[in-house]
Structure formats: C-alpha cells, structure tokens
C-alpha cells in the first residue's frame, strides 16, 4: 500500500541525525526527495560532507525507521548534485542547534578559498561575528576551522569563556 | 553517458580518474599518520578532518574510475589491491610528513592546485565528474584557507618557524611542477571536454602561491628541476611503504570485512 508522501516526510522528520541527535534528517536538509516507484518507496539522500562517516548509519536509520512504519520495499538513492549546503538547514533546526550549544551557520559565509580575503582577516578585518550559543555574546573568536567533526569549527566565547562548536557554512 | 565521454577510451578515462582519486587517497593517508601526534589538539583534529574529506573524495573518484573501467572493480578494490606502479598520484603527495611545517607546506601547495583543478572540473562535459567536483570544492576551499593561514602564521612567525617553513618550501618546490605537466592522457581527456589541460591551471595557482608566500615572508624558489613520474606510475620509494601499511589487511586477509 502506498502511504501518503506527507506522512513519509513526517516519519523522516522523526529520525535523528546520528551525530547531532537533537536535529532530524529533514531539519538537516539531506532528504532531497521521497517518491513511490510502484510498490517501492524511493528516498533520495545527499551526503553532507563526502567523507562523513555518518552517511552509512543515516541510510540504515532511514531504512529501519521506514520498516518500523510498515514500509516493505525501500530504495535509497544517493544524489550528489546540487551539493548539500548548510542553507538547507531548517529554521527549526537552527533553533534546535542553538539550544543544544552549537552556533548555527551564518548563511553566505562559506569558504571560497580566496586567500586575499584571508590575509585581510589575519589583519583583523572582516571577521565573522558568531554569537555564543550559551550567553549570546558577540565577543567570540575562532580557535580552529575544524571542530569535533568536519562540519563544525571550534570557537571560544570571550565573555562567558566557554568553548563551543560553530556549524560552519558550506 | 554524455556524448563527450563515449569518444574517450574507457581505460584512458579510468586512468585519469585514478590520478584524481590517488592524489586524495595518498594525501589523506599521509595526513591520517598525524592522528594523535600533532603539536596541538586543534591541529590534530583539523588534520584528521581534512584526511576524512580527502578519503571521502577518494571514494567518489575511485568509485567512478571503477564504473568507467567497467571491470567490476570497486573503490576499495582500487585502493587496496593495486601495486605501486598502478598508482597515479603526483610525487609531492607521497613525500614523508617531515615536521609539522613540511606537512603544512605540502598541504598548501597542493590545496592551491586542487582548488583550481576542481573549479575547472565543475564545468566538465561529464556530469558525473562535475558533480563530484562541485561537492569536493566546498571542502577544499576550507582546506586551502586553513593551510594558507598556517603557512602565513608560521612563515611570518618566529625565527625558528620561519626557517623551517623556508626549508620546507625549498625541499618541496621541485615537486610542484608535476601538477602542470600534460601528457597524452591529459590531452585525450581535455579533447573529450572532460578535464582541463593541467598547464592552463598554472597561472591561477601561481597567483595564490605568490600572494600567500609573500604574506608569509618566504622566498619563492626559481624554476628548476622538476621531479615527475607519479602520474605514469613511476614512484619514489616512499609509496611502497605507504601501501605496505595501508593495504596490509586486505593483502593478509583477502576480502576481510567488518
């Protein structure tokens, strides 16, 4: 029996991201499409980072969640293009990240590899303002561009002195 | 399958894709050797993360190489069951890690090239190549920003860090020329509209390198002898040691999974 696609989206909205379990796979924006191909439910997933070790686990969780809801035939398809971007993280997902202690991405600030801009930043110009998810201070500084996972950068708040993760833009 | 890629000999096309995948595989493996050994925790994490991105990209490139080759070989087969003479990475990337400065300089020189290469591949005539490049370039932009940042900080740092970075640059410079050497395989791929002529990437690479090295107060060596051969499978003695470690499990226990 073909369940309504809206229902399937709701089910997927309850599957947590294995790395950051406060947000769901739909909050993260990695489910690109859900469709029925006759009796088979086809879920199209895009990876966040190409080497993200959670990808296999995510596929497994999608499959087991859908089976749990009684879907018998499932096909997972990988879609690389358009490449995942943090712009696709939902507004609700961003609030959840913040409440969890991870500063959500500031859209439009992805790295472009331009080293001129980099030199300016090293001179203290054009620094990205990241709000501390704990105390709300704008007095924060980057410790490292790579945090606990490739998708995050390590920051430190100069007001409350707590370290925190920033979900960087890609 | 696009019209362009059908005119290209699959063996030639697969060989070219292995150059892309072997570059990311060997550099990714080299970086992973630092795991647990970096001077500071943040850098340990950053190098492991960069390695992870590169190994992820390897899965995509070698996966496509296996698909194009059409002999049923997977990305894992290609990574773990080829001998050194079948590897197609440039020689720079198999250089031993050396000190932290050597590792960073190697990373920077490659990242600057990698970004230009991926920019060009984003408009490849084969959409499978274009989409992998479109994915990888986002990650590589961060690699370049980090390595350029650290090359500047260390070059324009203390007397000790400056001299180590200059030594690293002088030691590695003879290997960068290989990025831009075009051979018959590059030409065939360029003619098919799939990839660039590597020589065309040099000007943009040089601009980034000059800009960063100037800010790092380092002297760019002159054009001299160019070590090459990796793209054709003629490697330095270092690759064999990498493969001995990387391939040990699949060689000792063929087909092992867990």
HADDOCK unambig.tbl for C-alpha pairs under 7 A between the chains (distance, minus, plus):
assign (segid A and resid 49 and name CA) (segid B and resid 53 and name CA) 6.94 0.50 0.50
assign (segid A and resid 50 and name CA) (segid B and resid 53 and name CA) 6.10 0.50 0.50
assign (segid A and resid 50 and name CA) (segid B and resid 56 and name CA) 4.64 0.50 0.50
assign (segid A and resid 50 and name CA) (segid B and resid 57 and name CA) 5.82 0.50 0.50
assign (segid A and resid 51 and name CA) (segid B and resid 52 and name CA) 5.29 0.50 0.50
assign (segid A and resid 51 and name CA) (segid B and resid 53 and name CA) 4.74 0.50 0.50
assign (segid A and resid 51 and name CA) (segid B and resid 55 and name CA) 6.16 0.50 0.50
assign (segid A and resid 51 and name CA) (segid B and resid 56 and name CA) 3.46 0.50 0.50
assign (segid A and resid 51 and name CA) (segid B and resid 57 and name CA) 6.69 0.50 0.50
assign (segid A and resid 80 and name CA) (segid B and resid 131 and name CA) 6.08 0.50 0.50
assign (segid A and resid 80 and name CA) (segid B and resid 132 and name CA) 6.93 0.50 0.50
assign (segid A and resid 80 and name CA) (segid B and resid 135 and name CA) 6.94 0.50 0.50
assign (segid A and resid 81 and name CA) (segid B and resid 131 and name CA) 5.41 0.50 0.50
assign (segid A and resid 83 and name CA) (segid B and resid 134 and name CA) 6.46 0.50 0.50
assign (segid A and resid 83 and name CA) (segid B and resid 135 and name CA) 5.21 0.50 0.50
assign (segid A and resid 111 and name CA) (segid B and resid 141 and name CA) 5.42 0.50 0.50
assign (segid A and resid 111 and name CA) (segid B and resid 142 and name CA) 5.58 0.50 0.50
assign (segid A and resid 112 and name CA) (segid B and resid 141 and name CA) 5.20 0.50 0.50
assign (segid A and resid 113 and name CA) (segid B and resid 141 and name CA) 4.25 0.50 0.50
assign (segid A and resid 113 and name CA) (segid B and resid 142 and name CA) 6.59 0.50 0.50
assign (segid A and resid 113 and name CA) (segid B and resid 144 and name CA) 5.78 0.50 0.50
assign (segid A and resid 113 and name CA) (segid B and resid 145 and name CA) 5.56 0.50 0.50
assign (segid A and resid 115 and name CA) (segid B and resid 145 and name CA) 6.71 0.50 0.50
assign (segid A and resid 115 and name CA) (segid B and resid 208 and name CA) 6.78 0.50 0.50
assign (segid A and resid 115 and name CA) (segid B and resid 212 and name CA) 6.98 0.50 0.50
assign (segid A and resid 118 and name CA) (segid B and resid 145 and name CA) 6.92 0.50 0.50
assign (segid A and resid 144 and name CA) (segid B and resid 42 and name CA) 6.22 0.50 0.50
assign (segid A and resid 145 and name CA) (segid B and resid 146 and name CA) 6.89 0.50 0.50
assign (segid A and resid 146 and name CA) (segid B and resid 45 and name CA) 6.74 0.50 0.50
assign (segid A and resid 146 and name CA) (segid B and resid 46 and name CA) 4.91 0.50 0.50
assign (segid A and resid 146 and name CA) (segid B and resid 49 and name CA) 6.83 0.50 0.50
assign (segid A and resid 147 and name CA) (segid B and resid 45 and name CA) 6.87 0.50 0.50
assign (segid A and resid 149 and name CA) (segid B and resid 49 and name CA) 6.72 0.50 0.50
assign (segid A and resid 150 and name CA) (segid B and resid 49 and name CA) 5.27 0.50 0.50
assign (segid A and resid 170 and name CA) (segid B and resid 138 and name CA) 5.97 0.50 0.50
